[in-house]
Amino acid sequence: MAENIATIFQWLIFLGVAFTSIIASLLVITRKNTIHSALFLVLTFLCVAVLYLLLYSQFIAIIQVVVYAGAIVMLIVFVIMLLDLEQELRSGLKLFYSKVIGGLLAVLFLFGIIYSVVAKSPTGKMGSYTPDKVSANVKAVGEMLFTQYLFPFEIVSVLLVAAIVGAVILSKKRT
Amino acid sequence: MQLLYLLIEIIVKCVVVFAGLMIVVAYLTWLERKVLGHIQIRYGPNRCGPFGLLQPFSDAVKAFFKEDLVPGRSDKVVFVMAPMISIIAAISIFAVIPFGNQFTLPGTNWVVKLRLADVDIGLLYIFGVASLGEFGIILGGWSSGNKYGLTGSLRAAAQMISYEVALGIAIVGVLILSESLRLTEIVRLQGGGFWNWNIWYQPVAFVLYLICGLAEINRTPFDMPEAEAELACGFNIEYSSMKFALFFMAEYAHMVTMGAVAVTLFMGGWQPIIPQLSFIPGIVWFCAKLFIFLFFFIWQRGTFPRLRYDQIMKFGWKILIPLALINLLVTGLIVSLKG
């Protein structure tokens, strides 16, 4: 009885969140006002975070909120406010080529997603880290990062440092 | 039946925490005016009820009955939504704060835990929701269609991004010591007397937390987004009546949250000062410690002048973040040397 209610509840949440995220991501690319687009982007990220929660990965969900919905969109909004985009649009910004290239890339990604869903049956093999163990414990994620995936982790951090130093140098050159 | 009882318990706890938080926020405004009044050698509110104790209610009634203006040049939907985002974020942070230990309902064996949610990612949840709350301030200033408002929200964005970094790094020291993001676990490890509190093991992180916390909630000396002297109230310049009151409540609720997190991380949460005093319920200890922090927030507002904007940014990036990093390195070194 109780489990039934929980399952129905989870399904309702999933349906609501999934449809909201689809509608919000459509609105991101159709709104004229860039700030509104950014806000719908936040909504999309929040919906994805709820999807992660339904998959029992709390850590990924909250990282999604902190990094994407919080920090990155905040930076985007900050930059939009500094630039006067409306004036640029009024002066006739040509977007034809970027639209074509973007459209092609989007179709390519769509095929990639369809292929990966259809071609491979998503049955993982059992390892020492069960989903429960990984999701319920930030420690498990940290252990994996610093043992099995140490090398990619280090490479990513070097890359990030290089990007930060590069950003500082570029902004200094201009003045 | 068990499920129904659980549901009732959750709803009752939510209502009690919400009502309690709102009462604390209402009387915090009263306390702030009284304390600032005494600091500045004047009386503060003393007309409404004894000692002006009914002042918050008269303020609320006034805010309700004022005319609600929406400027013509504003972005109407975002303008209405901004205060809501602020207050929702400020209140939802309280979901993970542990107010006390558990107690058994008299006459039954039903155990009530004095917290709304005990999640594995408690501390990260606080950061996530707090960073969503900043959207309220930034969008509020932008959507007003007013240059003071826009300047205020730009300042808010820059300041909050800068100080969030130092705040996050400072807290990692506490996390290394407690080896958990779960707030109840952090509190449990600080039990057994005040000498076990994290404030003695992480004094630098504590000071950094207080400074960055003040910047996060936009309080003097970091109240750049609404600097009255330069921006004529900044991001909330066009807001009137209940929308302004919502921003105001969000700011004070955020202040209470900052205090509550400081109590949880550094002052042992609901744990008593010495184990012999544990007959006093944990929630009393929690409120007493919280009151110290709230008083500190008001006290320093009456003491320090506002910093200049470039000084704030320089202070954040060139002093606080390096200090936080050094604190993190030293903590990690000591912990790894101790094994």
Interface residues (C-beta under 8 A of the other chain):
Chain A: M1 A2 I5 N33 I35 H36 L39 V42 Q58 F59 I62 I63 V65 V66 A69 G70 A71 M74 L75 V77 F78 M81 L82 A136 N137 V138 K139
Chain B: Q2 L3 D75 V78 V119 D120 I121 L124 Y125 F127 G128 V129 S131 L132 E134 F135 I138 L139 W142 L150 S153 L154 A157 A158 M160 I161 E164 E179 L181
